[in-house]
Amino acid sequence: MIVGRQSQTKDKEQFKMNFLAKLLQGISLAPAVINGVEGLFGPKSGAEKKSAALTFVQSAISVTDAVTNKQIVDQAKFSDGMGKVIDGVVACLNASVWAKKPS
């Protein structure tokens, strides 16, 4: 029994690490994706650009696979959270030199 419990504990820890890796991958991709979306969809609304960025990030980190493997149990909440990450990255970029337009 002890061996079985140790195996289950190890599996849970591996599961958590896989999810954390997916989450960090999504966060690390956000600035580049936002920059690319801004270039492609410049005149579109902020909501349209956010939707495109969210789609790109989710595709890049294979959210569908994570949902299938039960790493993400509530895709709507995960998407909402990634949307907030994108909003935060946009706010940081808009407050930086990146957003400054030449005079």
N, CA, C and O of each residue as an XYZ file, in Angstrom:
412
protein
N       0.805     -1.197      0.000
C       0.000      0.000      0.000
C       0.849      1.263      0.000
O       0.517      2.229     -0.687
N       1.924      1.271      0.749
C       2.767      2.467      0.821
C       3.343      2.784     -0.547
O       3.402      3.948     -0.943
N       3.770      1.757     -1.274
C       4.316      1.974     -2.611
C       3.253      2.586     -3.515
O       3.557      3.491     -4.292
N       2.013      2.111     -3.428
C       0.912      2.653     -4.221
C       0.643      4.113     -3.907
O       0.389      4.905     -4.814
N       0.696      4.475     -2.650
C       0.474      5.875     -2.237
C       1.603      6.765     -2.733
O       1.368      7.887     -3.183
N       2.824      6.264     -2.648
C       3.957      7.043     -3.130
C       3.837      7.271     -4.630
O       4.146      8.354     -5.127
N       3.392      6.259     -5.338
C       3.206      6.379     -6.779
C       2.121      7.403     -7.098
O       2.281      8.212     -8.013
N       1.013      7.372     -6.346
C      -0.057      8.333     -6.562
C       0.406      9.751     -6.263
O       0.078     10.682     -6.998
N       1.157      9.917     -5.200
C       1.688     11.237     -4.847
C       2.618     11.736     -5.947
O       2.564     12.906     -6.328
N       3.461     10.859     -6.449
C       4.389     11.231     -7.526
C       3.618     11.612     -8.783
O       3.974     12.575     -9.463
N       2.560     10.858     -9.096
C       1.741     11.162    -10.267
C       1.067     12.526    -10.131
O       1.012     13.288    -11.096
N       0.556     12.840     -8.942
C      -0.084     14.136     -8.709
C       0.916     15.271     -8.862
O       0.600     16.308     -9.446
N       2.112     15.077     -8.343
C       3.147     16.115     -8.461
C       3.529     16.322     -9.927
O       3.711     17.459    -10.362
N       3.650     15.246    -10.682
C       3.978     15.343    -12.105
C       2.860     16.065    -12.844
O       3.117     16.901    -13.710
N       1.620     15.739    -12.498
C       0.450     16.363    -13.090
C       0.481     17.876    -12.856
O       0.246     18.654    -13.781
N       0.771     18.290    -11.620
C       0.851     19.710    -11.279
C       1.965     20.394    -12.052
O       1.791     21.520    -12.519
N       3.100     19.737    -12.192
C       4.227     20.325    -12.912
C       3.905     20.482    -14.397
O       4.293     21.475    -15.014
N       3.200     19.510    -14.974
C       2.815     19.621    -16.382
C       1.886     20.806    -16.598
O       2.029     21.545    -17.572
N       0.924     20.986    -15.679
C       0.013     22.117    -15.800
C       0.767     23.429    -15.637
O       0.553     24.369    -16.402
N       1.640     23.496    -14.651
C       2.411     24.712    -14.423
C       3.256     25.057    -15.649
O       3.377     26.226    -16.015
N       3.832     24.048    -16.275
C       4.615     24.282    -17.493
C       3.736     24.867    -18.591
O       4.161     25.783    -19.295
N       2.519     24.354    -18.749
C       1.584     24.882    -19.756
C       1.232     26.337    -19.444
O       1.226     27.187    -20.335
N       0.944     26.613    -18.189
C       0.576     27.966    -17.791
C       1.720     28.943    -18.045
O       1.509     30.014    -18.613
N       2.912     28.582    -17.632
C       4.072     29.456    -17.837
C       4.386     29.631    -19.318
O       4.832     30.699    -19.738
N       4.157     28.593    -20.103
C       4.367     28.696    -21.545
C       3.411     29.737    -22.130
O       3.810     30.564    -22.949
N       2.160     29.689    -21.710
C       1.185     30.666    -22.188
C       1.551     32.083    -21.798
O       1.449     33.004    -22.609
N       1.975     32.257    -20.560
C       2.367     33.583    -20.086
C       3.582     34.096    -20.844
O       3.643     35.273    -21.197
N       4.547     33.222    -21.096
C       5.764     33.664    -21.781
C       5.516     34.000    -23.251
O       6.240     34.811    -23.829
N       4.518     33.396    -23.851
C       4.201     33.676    -25.255
C       3.421     34.970    -25.439
O       3.440     35.555    -26.522
N       2.739     35.419    -24.401
C       1.814     36.546    -24.530
C       2.432     37.802    -25.157
O       1.829     38.346    -26.083
N       3.594     38.296    -24.715
C       4.107     39.532    -25.322
C       4.365     39.424    -26.831
O       4.023     40.335    -27.584
N       4.958     38.329    -27.264
C       5.233     38.166    -28.693
C       3.942     38.033    -29.493
O       3.815     38.597    -30.579
N       2.996     37.290    -28.953
C       1.715     37.121    -29.644
C       0.993     38.463    -29.744
O       0.454     38.803    -30.797
N       0.980     39.218    -28.659
C       0.303     40.520    -28.662
C       0.949     41.456    -29.672
O       0.250     42.169    -30.392
N       2.252     41.460    -29.733
C       2.963     42.288    -30.703
C       2.581     41.885    -32.124
O       2.318     42.745    -32.965
N       2.551     40.587    -32.393
C       2.176     40.105    -33.720
C       0.736     40.427    -34.067
O       0.441     40.838    -35.190
N      -0.162     40.244    -33.111
C      -1.576     40.545    -33.340
C      -1.757     42.033    -33.605
O      -2.542     42.421    -34.470
N      -1.040     42.860    -32.869
C      -1.128     44.315    -33.076
C      -0.728     44.668    -34.511
O      -1.358     45.510    -35.151
N       0.326     44.015    -35.006
C       0.762     44.261    -36.376
C      -0.245     43.783    -37.411
O      -0.459     44.443    -38.427
N      -0.861     42.641    -37.155
C      -1.810     42.068    -38.113
C      -3.191     42.706    -38.057
O      -3.848     42.865    -39.085
N      -3.631     43.073    -36.853
C      -4.997     43.546    -36.651
C      -5.045     44.990    -36.155
O      -6.027     45.390    -35.531
N      -4.016     45.767    -36.418
C      -3.885     47.129    -35.910
C      -5.160     47.952    -35.854
O      -5.481     48.479    -34.789
N      -5.906     48.091    -36.952
C      -7.099     48.943    -36.920
C      -8.327     48.301    -36.260
O      -9.339     48.974    -36.064
N      -8.253     47.021    -35.919
C      -9.401     46.330    -35.300
C      -9.583     46.792    -33.854
O      -8.714     47.452    -33.284
N     -10.720     46.436    -33.279
C     -11.000     46.820    -31.892
C     -10.120     46.035    -30.921
O      -9.567     44.990    -31.265
N     -10.004     46.555    -29.717
C      -9.233     45.869    -28.686
C      -9.785     44.483    -28.382
O      -9.023     43.542    -28.160
N     -11.104     44.358    -28.372
C     -11.733     43.061    -28.092
C     -11.396     42.043    -29.181
O     -11.153     40.874    -28.883
N     -11.381     42.478    -30.430
C     -11.042     41.571    -31.533
C      -9.577     41.138    -31.447
O      -9.245     39.976    -31.680
N      -8.714     42.090    -31.109
C      -7.290     41.754    -30.988
C      -7.058     40.821    -29.796
O      -6.249     39.897    -29.878
N      -7.762     41.061    -28.696
C      -7.632     40.189    -27.522
C      -8.094     38.780    -27.864
O      -7.443     37.805    -27.488
N      -9.194     38.668    -28.563
C      -9.712     37.361    -28.958
C      -8.707     36.629    -29.845
O      -8.480     35.432    -29.672
N      -8.110     37.340    -30.785
C      -7.112     36.726    -31.666
C      -5.890     36.288    -30.867
O      -5.374     35.189    -31.072
N      -5.426     37.141    -29.957
C      -4.253     36.796    -29.143
C      -4.550     35.578    -28.278
O      -3.709     34.686    -28.153
N      -5.727     35.533    -27.685
C      -6.111     34.406    -26.842
C      -6.162     33.116    -27.661
O      -5.719     32.066    -27.197
N      -6.695     33.195    -28.862
C      -6.744     32.020    -29.742
C      -5.341     31.542    -30.086
O      -5.069     30.343    -30.044
N      -4.452     32.464    -30.423
C      -3.077     32.084    -30.757
C      -2.367     31.438    -29.572
O      -1.714     30.405    -29.721
N      -2.495     32.047    -28.399
C      -1.824     31.510    -27.212
C      -2.375     30.129    -26.867
O      -1.610     29.205    -26.590
N      -3.691     29.987    -26.882
C      -4.284     28.694    -26.554
C      -3.880     27.624    -27.557
O      -3.654     26.475    -27.176
N      -3.789     27.981    -28.814
C      -3.341     27.010    -29.820
C      -1.890     26.625    -29.583
O      -1.520     25.456    -29.690
N      -1.080     27.609    -29.262
C       0.348     27.347    -29.065
C       0.610     26.429    -27.877
O       1.529     25.612    -27.920
N      -0.182     26.552    -26.827
C       0.060     25.710    -25.652
C      -0.813     24.462    -25.638
O      -0.836     23.724    -24.653
N      -1.521     24.231    -26.718
C      -2.344     23.026    -26.866
C      -3.348     22.876    -25.730
O      -3.360     21.865    -25.029
N      -4.178     23.880    -25.558
C      -5.186     23.843    -24.504
C      -6.111     22.651    -24.694
O      -6.535     22.033    -23.718
N      -6.426     22.324    -25.937
C      -7.316     21.187    -26.190
C      -6.736     19.913    -25.616
O      -7.458     19.125    -25.005
N      -5.425     19.695    -25.803
C      -4.769     18.514    -25.236
C      -4.809     18.542    -23.715
O      -5.037     17.514    -23.077
N      -4.589     19.709    -23.138
C      -4.590     19.834    -21.681
C      -5.972     19.546    -21.115
O      -6.090     18.943    -20.048
N      -7.020     19.971    -21.817
C      -8.386     19.686    -21.365
C      -8.648     18.184    -21.467
O      -9.204     17.582    -20.549
N      -8.249     17.587    -22.580
C      -8.452     16.153    -22.780
C      -7.722     15.342    -21.722
O      -8.250     14.342    -21.235
N      -6.516     15.761    -21.361
C      -5.726     15.056    -20.353
C      -6.109     15.454    -18.927
O      -5.458     15.037    -17.969
N      -7.148     16.249    -18.789
C      -7.667     16.690    -17.488
C      -6.689     17.571    -16.719
O      -6.801     17.698    -15.500
N      -5.723     18.188    -17.425
C      -4.852     19.155    -16.760
C      -5.617     20.460    -16.532
O      -5.369     21.177    -15.563
N      -6.542     20.755    -17.433
C      -7.419     21.914    -17.278
C      -8.825     21.358    -17.142
O      -9.355     20.759    -18.077
N      -9.427     21.556    -15.982
C     -10.753     20.980    -15.733
C     -11.884     21.946    -16.070
O     -13.031     21.525    -16.220
N     -11.573     23.233    -16.192
C     -12.583     24.222    -16.540
C     -11.983     25.159    -17.587
O     -11.322     26.143    -17.256
N     -12.226     24.835    -18.846
C     -11.618     25.598    -19.935
C     -12.069     27.050    -19.936
O     -11.284     27.936    -20.273
N     -13.315     27.310    -19.566
C     -13.809     28.691    -19.546
C     -13.032     29.539    -18.534
O     -12.657     30.673    -18.833
N     -12.793     28.996    -17.350
C     -12.027     29.727    -16.339
C     -10.576     29.907    -16.772
O      -9.986     30.963    -16.545
N      -9.998     28.881    -17.395
C      -8.624     28.984    -17.873
C      -8.536     30.073    -18.945
O      -7.616     30.890    -18.925
N      -9.488     30.087    -19.877
C      -9.493     31.105    -20.933
C      -9.665     32.501    -20.339
O      -9.024     33.453    -20.785
N     -10.533     32.622    -19.329
C     -10.724     33.903    -18.657
C      -9.407     34.359    -18.007
O      -9.024     35.524    -18.102
N      -8.740     33.431    -17.360
C      -7.452     33.756    -16.728
C      -6.397     34.170    -17.745
O      -5.655     35.126    -17.520
N      -6.328     33.449    -18.870
C      -5.363     33.821    -19.911
C      -5.729     35.175    -20.503
O      -4.848     35.950    -20.874
N      -7.022     35.464    -20.593
C      -7.455     36.781    -21.061
C      -6.975     37.889    -20.140
O      -6.585     38.964    -20.595
N      -7.006     37.618    -18.847
C      -6.507     38.599    -17.872
C      -4.996     38.767    -17.991
O      -4.477     39.873    -17.835
N      -4.292     37.672    -18.269
C      -2.841     37.767    -18.500
C      -2.583     38.654    -19.711
O      -1.708     39.520    -19.676
N      -3.338     38.440    -20.774
C      -3.177     39.248    -21.991
C      -3.477     40.709    -21.697
O      -2.750     41.592    -22.151
N      -4.551     40.978    -20.936
C      -4.862     42.361    -20.554
C      -3.703     42.987    -19.780
O      -3.348     44.143    -20.009
N      -3.122     42.223    -18.872
C      -1.999     42.728    -18.084
C      -0.773     43.017    -18.934
O      -0.102     44.031    -18.741
N      -0.482     42.130    -19.872
C       0.668     42.352    -20.763
C       0.424     43.588    -21.621
O       1.332     44.397    -21.808
N      -0.781     43.742    -22.140
C      -1.108     44.919    -22.945
C      -0.950     46.191    -22.112
O      -0.405     47.184    -22.594
N      -1.421     46.166    -20.870
C      -1.284     47.345    -19.994
C       0.186     47.682    -19.774
O       0.570     48.851    -19.806
N       1.004     46.661    -19.551
C       2.442     46.900    -19.350
C       3.089     47.437    -20.627
O       3.886     48.374    -20.573
N       2.752     46.853    -21.760
C       3.322     47.319    -23.024
C       2.881     48.745    -23.335
O       3.679     49.551    -23.814
N       1.619     49.061    -23.065
C       1.123     50.414    -23.323
C       1.765     51.449    -22.408
O       1.821     52.629    -22.754
N       2.250     51.021    -21.247
C       2.901     51.938    -20.310
C       4.404     52.040    -20.558
O       5.104     52.772    -19.859
N       4.891     51.313    -21.544
C       6.330     51.267    -21.787
C       6.721     52.075    -23.023
O       5.882     52.674    -23.697
N       7.986     52.069    -23.286
C       8.548     52.736    -24.465
C       7.968     52.124    -25.739
O       7.853     52.800    -26.762
N       7.603     50.835    -25.673
C       7.043     50.126    -26.828
C       5.848     50.859    -27.404
O       5.653     50.860    -28.619
N       5.045     51.484    -26.555
C       3.825     52.140    -26.996
C       4.044     53.586    -27.448
O       3.169     54.187    -28.071
N       5.189     54.125    -27.137
C       5.453     55.524    -27.492
C       5.525     55.674    -29.009
O       6.229     54.927    -29.688
N       4.800     56.628    -29.514
C       4.805     56.903    -30.947
C       5.745     58.056    -31.200
O       5.785     59.007    -30.420
N       6.511     57.985    -32.295
C       7.415     59.100    -32.599
C       6.648     60.397    -32.833
O       5.569     60.403    -33.425
N       7.223     61.483    -32.361
C       6.552     62.803    -32.500
C       6.770     63.365    -33.864
O       6.287     64.456    -34.166
